[in-house]
Amino acid sequence: MVRTAVTVLYIIICLALIVVVLMQEGKSAGFGTFSGQVDSYVRKNHGRTREGKLERLTVILGILFFVVAIGLSLKFFQ
């Protein structure tokens, strides 16, 4: 029973991770010849932007993905 619930949670995490990664822009997007003060401002407030939040969510979902995968493979959830 618990293993089934964790497996469903794992599938939801996988789908969410796919969607979040696809929503992100490429790393080269937004970089041009004007990278002086604007680039400094963007780096300073990166955590508040949409991209910053997507990157943070990607890291969180990635960690959950690996933790649940290891738990399922070691038969931690019986």
All heavy atoms as a GROMACS GRO file, in nm:
protein
  607
    1MET      N    1   0.082  -0.120   0.000
    1MET     CA    2   0.000   0.000   0.000
    1MET      C    3   0.087   0.127   0.000
    1MET      O    4   0.064   0.217  -0.079
    1MET     CB    5  -0.092  -0.004   0.122
    1MET     CG    6  -0.181   0.114   0.136
    1MET     SD    7  -0.314   0.106   0.019
    1MET     CE    8  -0.406   0.245   0.067
    2VAL      N    9   0.184   0.130   0.090
    2VAL     CA   10   0.272   0.247   0.099
    2VAL      C   11   0.360   0.254  -0.026
    2VAL      O   12   0.383   0.362  -0.080
    2VAL     CB   13   0.360   0.240   0.227
    2VAL    CG1   14   0.461   0.353   0.229
    2VAL    CG2   15   0.273   0.245   0.350
    3ARG      N   16   0.407   0.138  -0.072
    3ARG     CA   17   0.493   0.136  -0.191
    3ARG      C   18   0.418   0.190  -0.313
    3ARG      O   19   0.476   0.261  -0.396
    3ARG     CB   20   0.542  -0.006  -0.217
    3ARG     CG   21   0.640  -0.014  -0.331
    3ARG     CD   22   0.710  -0.150  -0.331
    3ARG     NE   23   0.800  -0.164  -0.443
    3ARG     CZ   24   0.926  -0.124  -0.444
    3ARG    NH1   25   0.976  -0.066  -0.337
    3ARG    NH2   26   1.002  -0.140  -0.549
    4THR      N   27   0.291   0.158  -0.325
    4THR     CA   28   0.210   0.208  -0.437
    4THR      C   29   0.196   0.360  -0.429
    4THR      O   30   0.208   0.429  -0.530
    4THR     CB   31   0.071   0.141  -0.436
    4THR    OG1   32   0.088   0.000  -0.437
    4THR    CG2   33  -0.010   0.184  -0.556
    5ALA      N   34   0.171   0.410  -0.310
    5ALA     CA   35   0.157   0.555  -0.293
    5ALA      C   36   0.288   0.627  -0.326
    5ALA      O   37   0.288   0.732  -0.391
    5ALA     CB   38   0.113   0.587  -0.151
    6VAL      N   39   0.400   0.570  -0.283
    6VAL     CA   40   0.530   0.631  -0.311
    6VAL      C   41   0.562   0.622  -0.460
    6VAL      O   42   0.620   0.715  -0.518
    6VAL     CB   43   0.640   0.565  -0.226
    6VAL    CG1   44   0.778   0.615  -0.264
    6VAL    CG2   45   0.615   0.590  -0.079
    7THR      N   46   0.522   0.514  -0.525
    7THR     CA   47   0.544   0.501  -0.669
    7THR      C   48   0.463   0.606  -0.746
    7THR      O   49   0.513   0.666  -0.842
    7THR     CB   50   0.507   0.359  -0.716
    7THR    OG1   51   0.583   0.265  -0.641
    7THR    CG2   52   0.534   0.341  -0.863
    8VAL      N   53   0.341   0.629  -0.704
    8VAL     CA   54   0.258   0.733  -0.768
    8VAL      C   55   0.321   0.871  -0.744
    8VAL      O   56   0.329   0.954  -0.836
    8VAL     CB   57   0.113   0.727  -0.716
    8VAL    CG1   58   0.034   0.849  -0.760
    8VAL    CG2   59   0.046   0.599  -0.761
    9LEU      N   60   0.370   0.895  -0.622
    9LEU     CA   61   0.438   1.020  -0.592
    9LEU      C   62   0.563   1.035  -0.678
    9LEU      O   63   0.592   1.144  -0.728
    9LEU     CB   64   0.476   1.025  -0.443
    9LEU     CG   65   0.555   1.146  -0.397
    9LEU    CD1   66   0.468   1.272  -0.405
    9LEU    CD2   67   0.607   1.125  -0.258
   10TYR      N   68   0.634   0.927  -0.699
   10TYR     CA   69   0.754   0.927  -0.782
   10TYR      C   70   0.721   0.964  -0.927
   10TYR      O   71   0.792   1.042  -0.989
   10TYR     CB   72   0.821   0.790  -0.775
   10TYR     CG   73   0.951   0.779  -0.850
   10TYR    CD1   74   1.062   0.849  -0.810
   10TYR    CD2   75   0.962   0.696  -0.960
   10TYR    CE1   76   1.182   0.838  -0.878
   10TYR    CE2   77   1.081   0.683  -1.029
   10TYR     CZ   78   1.190   0.755  -0.986
   10TYR     OH   79   1.310   0.744  -1.053
   11ILE      N   80   0.613   0.912  -0.979
   11ILE     CA   81   0.571   0.944  -1.115
   11ILE      C   82   0.533   1.092  -1.126
   11ILE      O   83   0.567   1.159  -1.223
   11ILE     CB   84   0.456   0.852  -1.159
   11ILE    CG1   85   0.507   0.709  -1.173
   11ILE    CG2   86   0.392   0.900  -1.289
   11ILE    CD1   87   0.398   0.606  -1.193
   12ILE      N   88   0.466   1.143  -1.025
   12ILE     CA   89   0.429   1.285  -1.024
   12ILE      C   90   0.554   1.373  -1.019
   12ILE      O   91   0.564   1.474  -1.090
   12ILE     CB   92   0.334   1.316  -0.906
   12ILE    CG1   93   0.199   1.246  -0.928
   12ILE    CG2   94   0.316   1.466  -0.886
   12ILE    CD1   95   0.107   1.250  -0.809
   13ILE      N   96   0.653   1.334  -0.938
   13ILE     CA   97   0.779   1.408  -0.932
   13ILE      C   98   0.848   1.406  -1.068
   13ILE      O   99   0.901   1.507  -1.113
   13ILE     CB  100   0.870   1.351  -0.821
   13ILE    CG1  101   0.813   1.382  -0.683
   13ILE    CG2  102   1.011   1.407  -0.832
   13ILE    CD1  103   0.883   1.311  -0.569
   14CYS      N  104   0.848   1.290  -1.133
   14CYS     CA  105   0.912   1.278  -1.265
   14CYS      C  106   0.846   1.371  -1.366
   14CYS      O  107   0.916   1.443  -1.440
   14CYS     CB  108   0.903   1.134  -1.316
   14CYS     SG  109   1.003   1.018  -1.224
   15LEU      N  110   0.715   1.371  -1.370
   15LEU     CA  111   0.643   1.458  -1.465
   15LEU      C  112   0.666   1.605  -1.434
   15LEU      O  113   0.685   1.687  -1.525
   15LEU     CB  114   0.494   1.424  -1.464
   15LEU     CG  115   0.458   1.285  -1.518
   15LEU    CD1  116   0.309   1.258  -1.498
   15LEU    CD2  117   0.496   1.272  -1.664
   16ALA      N  118   0.665   1.640  -1.305
   16ALA     CA  119   0.688   1.779  -1.266
   16ALA      C  120   0.829   1.823  -1.304
   16ALA      O  121   0.850   1.936  -1.351
   16ALA     CB  122   0.665   1.797  -1.117
   17LEU      N  123   0.927   1.734  -1.286
   17LEU     CA  124   1.064   1.766  -1.322
   17LEU      C  125   1.079   1.789  -1.472
   17LEU      O  126   1.146   1.882  -1.515
   17LEU     CB  127   1.158   1.654  -1.275
   17LEU     CG  128   1.307   1.675  -1.287
   17LEU    CD1  129   1.350   1.798  -1.209
   17LEU    CD2  130   1.381   1.552  -1.238
   18ILE      N  131   1.013   1.708  -1.551
   18ILE     CA  132   1.015   1.725  -1.696
   18ILE      C  133   0.956   1.860  -1.736
   18ILE      O  134   1.013   1.933  -1.817
   18ILE     CB  135   0.940   1.609  -1.766
   18ILE    CG1  136   1.019   1.479  -1.750
   18ILE    CG2  137   0.916   1.639  -1.913
   18ILE    CD1  138   0.941   1.356  -1.791
   19VAL      N  139   0.842   1.894  -1.678
   19VAL     CA  140   0.776   2.019  -1.712
   19VAL      C  141   0.861   2.140  -1.672
   19VAL      O  142   0.877   2.235  -1.749
   19VAL     CB  143   0.636   2.026  -1.646
   19VAL    CG1  144   0.576   2.164  -1.657
   19VAL    CG2  145   0.544   1.923  -1.708
   20VAL      N  146   0.919   2.135  -1.552
   20VAL     CA  147   0.998   2.247  -1.504
   20VAL      C  148   1.124   2.267  -1.589
   20VAL      O  149   1.160   2.380  -1.622
   20VAL     CB  150   1.034   2.228  -1.354
   20VAL    CG1  151   1.138   2.328  -1.309
   20VAL    CG2  152   0.910   2.239  -1.269
   21VAL      N  153   1.188   2.158  -1.627
   21VAL     CA  154   1.308   2.170  -1.711
   21VAL      C  155   1.272   2.226  -1.848
   21VAL      O  156   1.343   2.310  -1.903
   21VAL     CB  157   1.379   2.033  -1.723
   21VAL    CG1  158   1.485   2.035  -1.831
   21VAL    CG2  159   1.441   1.995  -1.590
   22LEU      N  160   1.160   2.184  -1.904
   22LEU     CA  161   1.120   2.233  -2.035
   22LEU      C  162   1.076   2.380  -2.031
   22LEU      O  163   1.082   2.448  -2.133
   22LEU     CB  164   1.008   2.147  -2.093
   22LEU     CG  165   1.050   2.007  -2.138
   22LEU    CD1  166   0.928   1.928  -2.182
   22LEU    CD2  167   1.152   2.015  -2.249
   23MET      N  168   1.035   2.428  -1.915
   23MET     CA  169   0.992   2.567  -1.903
   23MET      C  170   1.111   2.663  -1.897
   23MET      O  171   1.096   2.783  -1.922
   23MET     CB  172   0.906   2.586  -1.777
   23MET     CG  173   0.768   2.528  -1.790
   23MET     SD  174   0.675   2.540  -1.637
   23MET     CE  175   0.668   2.715  -1.612
   24GLN      N  176   1.230   2.613  -1.865
   24GLN     CA  177   1.347   2.699  -1.852
   24GLN      C  178   1.400   2.740  -1.988
   24GLN      O  179   1.390   2.666  -2.085
   24GLN     CB  180   1.456   2.628  -1.773
   24GLN     CG  181   1.421   2.605  -1.630
   24GLN     CD  182   1.533   2.536  -1.555
   24GLN    OE1  183   1.643   2.521  -1.605
   24GLN    NE2  184   1.502   2.494  -1.434
   25GLU      N  185   1.460   2.859  -1.991
   25GLU     CA  186   1.524   2.907  -2.113
   25GLU      C  187   1.666   2.850  -2.118
   25GLU      O  188   1.720   2.808  -2.017
   25GLU     CB  189   1.531   3.059  -2.113
   25GLU     CG  190   1.396   3.126  -2.121
   25GLU     CD  191   1.408   3.277  -2.123
   25GLU    OE1  192   1.521   3.327  -2.135
   25GLU    OE2  193   1.306   3.343  -2.110
   26GLY      N  194   1.724   2.856  -2.236
   26GLY     CA  195   1.862   2.814  -2.251
   26GLY      C  196   1.956   2.908  -2.177
   26GLY      O  197   1.924   3.024  -2.155
   27LYS      N  198   2.073   2.861  -2.143
   27LYS     CA  199   2.169   2.944  -2.069
   27LYS      C  200   2.219   3.061  -2.152
   27LYS      O  201   2.255   3.164  -2.099
   27LYS     CB  202   2.288   2.859  -2.023
   27LYS     CG  203   2.252   2.763  -1.914
   27LYS     CD  204   2.221   2.838  -1.788
   27LYS     CE  205   2.185   2.741  -1.678
   27LYS     NZ  206   2.141   2.805  -1.559
   28SER      N  207   2.223   3.048  -2.283
   28SER     CA  208   2.273   3.156  -2.367
   28SER      C  209   2.166   3.260  -2.396
   28SER      O  210   2.196   3.366  -2.450
   28SER     CB  211   2.327   3.100  -2.498
   28SER     OG  212   2.222   3.040  -2.572
   29ALA      N  213   2.043   3.234  -2.361
   29ALA     CA  214   1.935   3.330  -2.387
   29ALA      C  215   1.950   3.451  -2.296
   29ALA      O  216   1.977   3.439  -2.178
   29ALA     CB  217   1.799   3.265  -2.364
   30GLY      N  218   1.935   3.568  -2.352
   30GLY     CA  219   1.940   3.690  -2.275
   30GLY      C  220   2.078   3.753  -2.264
   30GLY      O  221   2.092   3.863  -2.214
   31PHE      N  222   2.181   3.686  -2.310
   31PHE     CA  223   2.315   3.743  -2.305
   31PHE      C  224   2.345   3.807  -2.439
   31PHE      O  225   2.337   3.744  -2.543
   31PHE     CB  226   2.420   3.637  -2.274
   31PHE     CG  227   2.411   3.585  -2.134
   31PHE    CD1  228   2.369   3.456  -2.109
   31PHE    CD2  229   2.443   3.667  -2.027
   31PHE    CE1  230   2.361   3.408  -1.980
   31PHE    CE2  231   2.434   3.620  -1.898
   31PHE     CZ  232   2.393   3.491  -1.874
   32GLY      N  233   2.382   3.931  -2.434
   32GLY     CA  234   2.415   4.003  -2.557
   32GLY      C  235   2.538   4.088  -2.536
   32GLY      O  236   2.621   4.060  -2.450
   33THR      N  237   2.546   4.194  -2.612
   33THR     CA  238   2.663   4.281  -2.601
   33THR      C  239   2.653   4.372  -2.479
   33THR      O  240   2.753   4.425  -2.434
   33THR     CB  241   2.677   4.366  -2.726
   33THR    OG1  242   2.558   4.441  -2.746
   33THR    CG2  243   2.704   4.279  -2.848
   34PHE      N  244   2.534   4.391  -2.425
   34PHE     CA  245   2.515   4.478  -2.309
   34PHE      C  246   2.516   4.392  -2.183
   34PHE      O  247   2.412   4.349  -2.135
   34PHE     CB  248   2.382   4.554  -2.319
   34PHE     CG  249   2.370   4.632  -2.445
   34PHE    CD1  250   2.285   4.589  -2.546
   34PHE    CD2  251   2.443   4.748  -2.464
   34PHE    CE1  252   2.272   4.661  -2.662
   34PHE    CE2  253   2.431   4.820  -2.581
   34PHE     CZ  254   2.346   4.777  -2.681
   35SER      N  255   2.634   4.369  -2.129
   35SER     CA  256   2.641   4.283  -2.011
   35SER      C  257   2.708   4.352  -1.893
   35SER      O  258   2.756   4.286  -1.802
   35SER     CB  259   2.717   4.155  -2.045
   35SER     OG  260   2.849   4.187  -2.084
   36GLY      N  261   2.708   4.481  -1.889
   36GLY     CA  262   2.774   4.556  -1.782
   36GLY      C  263   2.693   4.558  -1.655
   36GLY      O  264   2.687   4.462  -1.580
   37GLN      N  265   2.628   4.670  -1.627
   37GLN     CA  266   2.553   4.686  -1.503
   37GLN      C  267   2.426   4.603  -1.503
   37GLN      O  268   2.382   4.560  -1.398
   37GLN     CB  269   2.521   4.833  -1.483
   37GLN     CG  270   2.642   4.919  -1.462
   37GLN     CD  271   2.607   5.065  -1.455
   37GLN    OE1  272   2.493   5.103  -1.479
   37GLN    NE2  273   2.704   5.148  -1.421
   38VAL      N  274   2.367   4.581  -1.616
   38VAL     CA  275   2.244   4.504  -1.623
   38VAL      C  276   2.270   4.360  -1.579
   38VAL      O  277   2.194   4.302  -1.502
   38VAL     CB  278   2.185   4.506  -1.766
   38VAL    CG1  279   2.062   4.419  -1.775
   38VAL    CG2  280   2.151   4.649  -1.805
   39ASP      N  281   2.382   4.304  -1.624
   39ASP     CA  282   2.416   4.167  -1.586
   39ASP      C  283   2.438   4.157  -1.436
   39ASP      O  284   2.397   4.060  -1.372
   39ASP     CB  285   2.541   4.123  -1.662
   39ASP     CG  286   2.570   3.976  -1.643
   39ASP    OD1  287   2.472   3.898  -1.635
   39ASP    OD2  288   2.687   3.939  -1.638
   40SER      N  289   2.500   4.258  -1.376
   40SER     CA  290   2.524   4.260  -1.233
   40SER      C  291   2.391   4.264  -1.157
   40SER      O  292   2.373   4.196  -1.058
   40SER     CB  293   2.610   4.379  -1.196
   40SER     OG  294   2.615   4.394  -1.057
   41TYR      N  295   2.298   4.345  -1.205
   41TYR     CA  296   2.167   4.356  -1.142
   41TYR      C  297   2.091   4.224  -1.152
   41TYR      O  298   2.028   4.181  -1.056
   41TYR     CB  299   2.087   4.469  -1.207
   41TYR     CG  300   1.947   4.482  -1.152
   41TYR    CD1  301   1.926   4.541  -1.028
   41TYR    CD2  302   1.838   4.433  -1.223
   41TYR    CE1  303   1.798   4.552  -0.976
   41TYR    CE2  304   1.711   4.444  -1.171
   41TYR     CZ  305   1.691   4.503  -1.048
   41TYR     OH  306   1.565   4.513  -0.997
   42VAL      N  307   2.098   4.161  -1.268
   42VAL     CA  308   2.027   4.035  -1.288
   42VAL      C  309   2.084   3.928  -1.197
   42VAL      O  310   2.011   3.851  -1.136
   42VAL     CB  311   2.033   3.991  -1.437
   42VAL    CG1  312   1.981   3.851  -1.455
   42VAL    CG2  313   1.954   4.088  -1.522
   43ARG      N  314   2.215   3.920  -1.185
   43ARG     CA  315   2.277   3.820  -1.097
   43ARG      C  316   2.242   3.845  -0.951
   43ARG      O  317   2.223   3.753  -0.874
   43ARG     CB  318   2.428   3.821  -1.115
   43ARG     CG  319   2.472   3.761  -1.244
   43ARG     CD  320   2.621   3.763  -1.254
   43ARG     NE  321   2.660   3.733  -1.390
   43ARG     CZ  322   2.768   3.666  -1.421
   43ARG    NH1  323   2.848   3.624  -1.327
   43ARG    NH2  324   2.797   3.643  -1.546
   44LYS      N  325   2.234   3.971  -0.914
   44LYS     CA  326   2.204   4.006  -0.776
   44LYS      C  327   2.063   3.965  -0.737
   44LYS      O  328   2.038   3.920  -0.626
   44LYS     CB  329   2.222   4.157  -0.758
   44LYS     CG  330   2.208   4.206  -0.618
   44LYS     CD  331   2.235   4.355  -0.613
   44LYS     CE  332   2.222   4.409  -0.474
   44LYS     NZ  333   2.245   4.553  -0.469
   45ASN      N  334   1.968   3.978  -0.828
   45ASN     CA  335   1.828   3.948  -0.801
   45ASN      C  336   1.782   3.822  -0.873
   45ASN      O  337   1.663   3.806  -0.899
   45ASN     CB  338   1.740   4.066  -0.843
   45ASN     CG  339   1.767   4.188  -0.759
   45ASN    OD1  340   1.778   4.178  -0.637
   45ASN    ND2  341   1.782   4.302  -0.822
   46HIS      N  342   1.874   3.733  -0.904
   46HIS     CA  343   1.839   3.613  -0.980
   46HIS      C  344   1.739   3.524  -0.907
   46HIS      O  345   1.653   3.463  -0.968
   46HIS     CB  346   1.965   3.534  -1.013
   46HIS     CG  347   1.941   3.415  -1.100
   46HIS    ND1  348   1.905   3.428  -1.233
   46HIS    CD2  349   1.945   3.282  -1.074
   46HIS    CE1  350   1.889   3.308  -1.283
   46HIS    NE2  351   1.913   3.218  -1.190
   47GLY      N  352   1.748   3.515  -0.776
   47GLY     CA  353   1.658   3.430  -0.699
   47GLY      C  354   1.514   3.477  -0.700
   47GLY      O  355   1.423   3.400  -0.675
   48ARG      N  356   1.492   3.603  -0.730
   48ARG     CA  357   1.356   3.658  -0.731
   48ARG      C  358   1.289   3.648  -0.868
   48ARG      O  359   1.169   3.668  -0.879
   48ARG     CB  360   1.360   3.804  -0.689
   48ARG     CG  361   1.409   3.824  -0.549
   48ARG     CD  362   1.412   3.970  -0.515
   48ARG     NE  363   1.470   3.988  -0.383
   48ARG     CZ  364   1.503   4.104  -0.333
   48ARG    NH1  365   1.483   4.213  -0.404
   48ARG    NH2  366   1.554   4.114  -0.214
   49THR      N  367   1.368   3.620  -0.970
   49THR     CA  368   1.312   3.614  -1.104
   49THR      C  369   1.246   3.479  -1.128
   49THR      O  370   1.262   3.384  -1.051
   49THR     CB  371   1.422   3.634  -1.210
   49THR    OG1  372   1.517   3.528  -1.200
   49THR    CG2  373   1.491   3.768  -1.194
   50ARG      N  374   1.172   3.470  -1.236
   50ARG     CA  375   1.104   3.346  -1.272
   50ARG      C  376   1.206   3.236  -1.298
   50ARG      O  377   1.189   3.122  -1.256
   50ARG     CB  378   1.020   3.370  -1.398
   50ARG     CG  379   0.948   3.247  -1.447
   50ARG     CD  380   0.864   3.282  -1.570
   50ARG     NE  381   0.803   3.164  -1.625
   50ARG     CZ  382   0.849   3.100  -1.731
   50ARG    NH1  383   0.954   3.144  -1.795
   50ARG    NH2  384   0.788   2.993  -1.775
   51GLU      N  385   1.314   3.272  -1.366
   51GLU     CA  386   1.419   3.173  -1.396
   51GLU      C  387   1.486   3.123  -1.268
   51GLU      O  388   1.517   3.006  -1.256
   51GLU     CB  389   1.523   3.232  -1.491
   51GLU     CG  390   1.474   3.245  -1.632
   51GLU     CD  391   1.436   3.111  -1.694
   51GLU    OE1  392   1.511   3.013  -1.678
   51GLU    OE2  393   1.329   3.106  -1.757
   52GLY      N  394   1.508   3.213  -1.175
   52GLY     CA  395   1.569   3.174  -1.048
   52GLY      C  396   1.481   3.077  -0.972
   52GLY      O  397   1.529   2.980  -0.914
   53LYS      N  398   1.352   3.105  -0.972
   53LYS     CA  399   1.258   3.015  -0.903
   53LYS      C  400   1.249   2.880  -0.972
   53LYS      O  401   1.240   2.776  -0.907
   53LYS     CB  402   1.121   3.081  -0.895
   53LYS     CG  403   1.118   3.200  -0.802
   53LYS     CD  404   0.984   3.268  -0.802
   53LYS     CE  405   0.989   3.392  -0.714
   53LYS     NZ  406   0.865   3.467  -0.715
   54LEU      N  407   1.253   2.880  -1.107
   54LEU     CA  408   1.250   2.753  -1.180
   54LEU      C  409   1.375   2.671  -1.153
   54LEU      O  410   1.368   2.549  -1.139
   54LEU     CB  411   1.233   2.779  -1.330
   54LEU     CG  412   1.095   2.821  -1.376
   54LEU    CD1  413   1.096   2.853  -1.526
   54LEU    CD2  414   0.993   2.713  -1.348
   55GLU      N  415   1.490   2.738  -1.144
   55GLU     CA  416   1.614   2.666  -1.115
   55GLU      C  417   1.611   2.606  -0.976
   55GLU      O  418   1.654   2.492  -0.955
   55GLU     CB  419   1.734   2.759  -1.130
   55GLU     CG  420   1.769   2.791  -1.273
   55GLU     CD  421   1.888   2.882  -1.285
   55GLU    OE1  422   1.962   2.898  -1.185
   55GLU    OE2  423   1.907   2.937  -1.394
   56ARG      N  424   1.560   2.681  -0.879
   56ARG     CA  425   1.550   2.630  -0.743
   56ARG      C  426   1.454   2.512  -0.737
   56ARG      O  427   1.482   2.411  -0.671
   56ARG     CB  428   1.504   2.741  -0.649
   56ARG     CG  429   1.504   2.699  -0.503
   56ARG     CD  430   1.462   2.809  -0.407
   56ARG     NE  431   1.540   2.929  -0.426
   56ARG     CZ  432   1.486   3.049  -0.446
   56ARG    NH1  433   1.356   3.063  -0.451
   56ARG    NH2  434   1.562   3.155  -0.461
   57LEU      N  435   1.342   2.522  -0.807
   57LEU     CA  436   1.245   2.413  -0.810
   57LEU      C  437   1.303   2.290  -0.879
   57LEU      O  438   1.277   2.177  -0.837
   57LEU     CB  439   1.117   2.459  -0.881
   57LEU     CG  440   1.000   2.362  -0.883
   57LEU    CD1  441   0.957   2.325  -0.742
   57LEU    CD2  442   0.884   2.422  -0.960
   58THR      N  443   1.386   2.311  -0.980
   58THR     CA  444   1.451   2.200  -1.048
   58THR      C  445   1.545   2.126  -0.953
   58THR      O  446   1.547   2.002  -0.951
   58THR     CB  447   1.530   2.249  -1.170
   58THR    OG1  448   1.442   2.318  -1.258
   58THR    CG2  449   1.596   2.135  -1.243
   59VAL      N  450   1.619   2.200  -0.873
   59VAL     CA  451   1.710   2.137  -0.777
   59VAL      C  452   1.632   2.058  -0.673
   59VAL      O  453   1.666   1.943  -0.641
   59VAL     CB  454   1.800   2.243  -0.710
   59VAL    CG1  455   1.877   2.184  -0.593
   59VAL    CG2  456   1.894   2.305  -0.810
   60ILE      N  457   1.525   2.116  -0.622
   60ILE     CA  458   1.444   2.048  -0.520
   60ILE      C  459   1.382   1.920  -0.578
   60ILE      O  460   1.387   1.814  -0.515
   60ILE     CB  461   1.335   2.143  -0.466
   60ILE    CG1  462   1.400   2.255  -0.386
   60ILE    CG2  463   1.234   2.067  -0.380
   60ILE    CD1  464   1.307   2.368  -0.350
   61LEU      N  465   1.324   1.930  -0.697
   61LEU     CA  466   1.263   1.812  -0.759
   61LEU      C  467   1.368   1.707  -0.794
   61LEU      O  468   1.342   1.587  -0.782
   61LEU     CB  469   1.184   1.852  -0.884
   61LEU     CG  470   1.053   1.925  -0.860
   61LEU    CD1  471   0.994   1.974  -0.992
   61LEU    CD2  472   0.954   1.836  -0.788
   62GLY      N  473   1.487   1.750  -0.834
   62GLY     CA  474   1.594   1.656  -0.864
   62GLY      C  475   1.638   1.579  -0.740
   62GLY      O  476   1.659   1.457  -0.745
   63ILE      N  477   1.650   1.648  -0.629
   63ILE     CA  478   1.687   1.582  -0.504
   63ILE      C  479   1.578   1.484  -0.462
   63ILE      O  480   1.607   1.370  -0.423
   63ILE     CB  481   1.714   1.686  -0.394
   63ILE    CG1  482   1.841   1.765  -0.427
   63ILE    CG2  483   1.724   1.621  -0.257
   63ILE    CD1  484   1.865   1.886  -0.339
   64LEU      N  485   1.451   1.526  -0.469
   64LEU     CA  486   1.341   1.436  -0.436
   64LEU      C  487   1.339   1.314  -0.528
   64LEU      O  488   1.314   1.202  -0.483
   64LEU     CB  489   1.207   1.510  -0.446
   64LEU     CG  490   1.173   1.603  -0.332
   64LEU    CD1  491   1.045   1.681  -0.364
   64LEU    CD2  492   1.155   1.526  -0.204
   65PHE      N  493   1.366   1.337  -0.657
   65PHE     CA  494   1.371   1.229  -0.754
   65PHE      C  495   1.471   1.122  -0.712
   65PHE      O  496   1.441   1.003  -0.708
   65PHE     CB  497   1.406   1.286  -0.891
   65PHE     CG  498   1.428   1.183  -0.998
   65PHE    CD1  499   1.322   1.126  -1.064
   65PHE    CD2  500   1.556   1.144  -1.031
   65PHE    CE1  501   1.342   1.033  -1.163
   65PHE    CE2  502   1.578   1.050  -1.130
   65PHE     CZ  503   1.470   0.994  -1.196
   66PHE      N  504   1.593   1.164  -0.677
   66PHE     CA  505   1.696   1.068  -0.640
   66PHE      C  506   1.668   1.002  -0.505
   66PHE      O  507   1.692   0.883  -0.489
   66PHE     CB  508   1.834   1.135  -0.641
   66PHE     CG  509   1.889   1.150  -0.779
   66PHE    CD1  510   1.898   1.275  -0.836
   66PHE    CD2  511   1.928   1.041  -0.852
   66PHE    CE1  512   1.947   1.290  -0.965
   66PHE    CE2  513   1.978   1.055  -0.981
   66PHE     CZ  514   1.987   1.180  -1.036
   67VAL      N  515   1.618   1.078  -0.410
   67VAL     CA  516   1.588   1.019  -0.278
   67VAL      C  517   1.480   0.913  -0.289
   67VAL      O  518   1.494   0.803  -0.234
   67VAL     CB  519   1.549   1.130  -0.177
   67VAL    CG1  520   1.491   1.072  -0.050
   67VAL    CG2  521   1.669   1.218  -0.146
   68VAL      N  522   1.374   0.944  -0.360
   68VAL     CA  523   1.265   0.847  -0.374
   68VAL      C  524   1.309   0.728  -0.459
   68VAL      O  525   1.275   0.613  -0.428
   68VAL     CB  526   1.138   0.914  -0.433
   68VAL    CG1  527   1.030   0.813  -0.461
   68VAL    CG2  528   1.086   1.021  -0.338
   69ALA      N  529   1.389   0.752  -0.562
   69ALA     CA  530   1.439   0.642  -0.645
   69ALA      C  531   1.526   0.547  -0.564
   69ALA      O  532   1.514   0.424  -0.575
   69ALA     CB  533   1.518   0.697  -0.764
   70ILE      N  534   1.613   0.602  -0.482
   70ILE     CA  535   1.698   0.517  -0.397
   70ILE      C  536   1.614   0.443  -0.295
   70ILE      O  537   1.635   0.324  -0.270
   70ILE     CB  538   1.808   0.602  -0.329
   70ILE    CG1  539   1.908   0.650  -0.434
   70ILE    CG2  540   1.878   0.524  -0.219
   70ILE    CD1  541   2.006   0.754  -0.383
   71GLY      N  542   1.516   0.511  -0.239
   71GLY     CA  543   1.426   0.446  -0.143
   71GLY      C  544   1.348   0.332  -0.205
   71GLY      O  545   1.332   0.225  -0.145
   72LEU      N  546   1.302   0.352  -0.327
   72LEU     CA  547   1.228   0.245  -0.396
   72LEU      C  548   1.320   0.130  -0.435
   72LEU      O  549   1.279   0.014  -0.428
   72LEU     CB  550   1.157   0.301  -0.519
   72LEU     CG  551   1.033   0.385  -0.493
   72LEU    CD1  552   0.984   0.449  -0.623
   72LEU    CD2  553   0.923   0.301  -0.432
   73SER      N  554   1.442   0.159  -0.475
   73SER     CA  555   1.532   0.053  -0.518
   73SER      C  556   1.584  -0.030  -0.401
   73SER      O  557   1.612  -0.148  -0.416
   73SER     CB  558   1.649   0.110  -0.597
   73SER     OG  559   1.732   0.184  -0.512
   74LEU      N  560   1.596   0.032  -0.284
   74LEU     CA  561   1.641  -0.040  -0.165
   74LEU      C  562   1.525  -0.104  -0.090
   74LEU      O  563   1.545  -0.161   0.017
   74LEU     CB  564   1.716   0.055  -0.071
   74LEU     CG  565   1.846   0.112  -0.122
   74LEU    CD1  566   1.905   0.209  -0.022
   74LEU    CD2  567   1.945   0.000  -0.152
   75LYS      N  568   1.407  -0.093  -0.147
   75LYS     CA  569   1.284  -0.148  -0.087
   75LYS      C  570   1.262  -0.092   0.053
   75LYS      O  571   1.222  -0.161   0.145
   75LYS     CB  572   1.290  -0.301  -0.087
   75LYS     CG  573   1.302  -0.356  -0.226
   75LYS     CD  574   1.296  -0.504  -0.228
   75LYS     CE  575   1.325  -0.542  -0.372
   75LYS     NZ  576   1.271  -0.657  -0.419
   76PHE      N  577   1.293   0.037   0.065
   76PHE     CA  578   1.274   0.108   0.190
   76PHE      C  579   1.125   0.123   0.221
   76PHE      O  580   1.084   0.119   0.336
   76PHE     CB  581   1.342   0.244   0.184
   76PHE     CG  582   1.336   0.322   0.311
   76PHE    CD1  583   1.412   0.282   0.422
   76PHE    CD2  584   1.257   0.433   0.322
   76PHE    CE1  585   1.407   0.353   0.540
   76PHE    CE2  586   1.252   0.505   0.441
   76PHE     CZ  587   1.326   0.465   0.549
   77PHE      N  588   1.045   0.141   0.117
   77PHE     CA  589   0.900   0.156   0.132
   77PHE      C  590   0.834   0.022   0.105
   77PHE      O  591   0.819  -0.020  -0.007
   77PHE     CB  592   0.846   0.262   0.034
   77PHE     CG  593   0.915   0.395   0.047
   77PHE    CD1  594   1.007   0.437  -0.046
   77PHE    CD2  595   0.888   0.477   0.154
   77PHE    CE1  596   1.070   0.559  -0.036
   77PHE    CE2  597   0.951   0.599   0.166
   77PHE     CZ  598   1.042   0.641   0.071
   78GLN      N  599   0.795  -0.046   0.208
   78GLN     CA  600   0.731  -0.178   0.192
   78GLN      C  601   0.584  -0.168   0.221
   78GLN      O  602   0.537  -0.120   0.313
   78GLN     CB  603   0.796  -0.281   0.284
   78GLN     CG  604   0.934  -0.315   0.243
   78GLN     CD  605   0.940  -0.402   0.116
   78GLN    OE1  606   0.846  -0.474   0.085
   78GLN    NE2  607   1.048  -0.392   0.044
   0.00000   0.00000   0.00000
